[in-house]
Amino acid sequence: MRQLFKRTATALSLSGLCAMSLPAMSASLDSTVQEAAQAVMQQYNVPGLAIAVSAEGKQQFFTFGVASKLTATPVTADTLFEVGSISKTLTATLATYAQANGQLSLTKTVSTYLPELRNTPFGNVTLIGLATHTAGGFPLQVPDEVQNNEQLMAYLKAWQPTYPQGTQRSYANPSIGMLGVIAAKRMNMPYTEAMQDHLLPALGMKSSYLQIPDSEMHRYAQGYNKEDAPVRLGAGVLADEAYGLKTSARDLIHFAELNAGLGQVSPPLRRALDTTHTGYFRAGPMTQDLVWEQYPYPVTLAALVEGNSNAMAYDTQPVEALNPPLAPRADSWINKTGSTNGFGGYIAFVPAKKQAVVILANKNYPNEARVKLAHALFEALN
């Protein structure tokens, strides 16, 4: 195979592919990235791909293809991608950060913080239920007819569960979105301000945005849908809270490292990060944390593929409640997928190994392919 990478800290570009390595990487990892990334891009017609790998705090970046077919701008480690539901992990962290600062308790119910929802089924849902997709059966998306906050509150007041809270799992945007609303309210500010001006800076994520400033728009990749038409994320009720983050491979691998126990943050933020790794329910091979999804490590590829399958995303699944909850464990593979119409992402880390992987693409391609790519990278690292 043609050598596409050199052991250097300088970005290179050969035949439309570019790679950046900090520091020098093993030949095994180089070879795995080259072969696996090219195969994914060719099979799914992915225009651009950014991969970040971290081992004990040493970061390596591999970038391929273009951020835009129109401009042919190369992807870099600082290209901004929509990360879809990976945003939910930041929303969960905002809630646990508020808890660490004494502003809320995840064991309390929605109506504790939104009194207008007292004496309604939704008002009786705990914040843990919101963060674990076990509130009682929400649809994946906020209904199309809900276009503003007034309509949202009317929808939530009228909502009726389809199963008892904590007995099944229905992956959903409305519930996690409301967790973000409540966390921000307890911080006495709008969600965008709480995330953009408080949590992201505290995490050291300097190139992550809900609204990208004009000065940074040149770094925003163009997404492409399944028909290869250019698309980007539009506005929507609870969009910011559930799937609105745009970030880079450089910022997201830093977030993964913090979650793996590396780096320095304030004590409340460290507690917040660790708390999101608490396991509350078991669904098939996967343990549902606060948004994050966890597996005992080492984990088989088959278990990861099953846990990140379409069935887990689109179908209601029975769950087994963990009493007491499973305390954060270092020997775990913790991951999250994220997609919008034009982007597909994946983040995974193993605290015991102090290793993490981030994969970002400007095309929504199957989760199975992302998981297989990440698993291959971890195999090469180990």
Secondary structure, DSSP 8 states (H G I E B T S, - for coil): ------SSSS-EEETTEEEE-SS---HHHHHHHHHHHHHHHHHHT-SEEEEEEEETTEEEEEEEEBS-TTT--B--TT-BEE-GGGHHHHHHHHHHHHHHTTS--TTSBHHHH-GGGTTSTGGG-BHHHHHTT-SS---SS--TT--SHHHHHHHHHH---SS-TTSEE---HHHHHHHHHHHHHHTTS-HHHIIIIIIHHHHT-TT-BSS--GGGGGGB--EE-TT--EE-----TTHHHHH--EE-HHHHHHHHHHHTT-S---HHHHHHHHHTT-EEEEETTEEE-SS-EEEESS--HHHHHHHTSHHHHHS-EE-EEEEEEE---SSEEEEEEEEETTEEEEEEEEGGGTEEEEEEESB---HHHHHHHHHHHHHHH-
